[in-house]
Amino acid sequence: HVGGDECNINEHRSLVAIFVFTEFF
């Protein structure tokens, strides 16, 4: 994304949430 660090952080959190979700479910 061309939005800055905040955009990257939001994407990173989304990816982490997906990985955690798939790990437990």
N, C-alpha and C positions, 0 to 999 in steps of 0.2 A: 504493500500500500504506500501511497505517497501522502501520508497524513501525519507522520512524525512518530515519536516514541509512544504516545498515548494509544495510537491505533495499534501499534505492534504489541503493546501490553495486553490490550483487549483480545487480540487474536490469540496470543499465547495462553491467556486464561481460558479461552474457549477450547483450545486444543487440549489443555491439561484436564479440563472438566470432562471432555470426551474420553480421554484415556482412563481417568479414574472411574467414570461410569462403566466403561467396558470391562475394566478390571474386576469390579464388584458385581456386575450383572452380566 
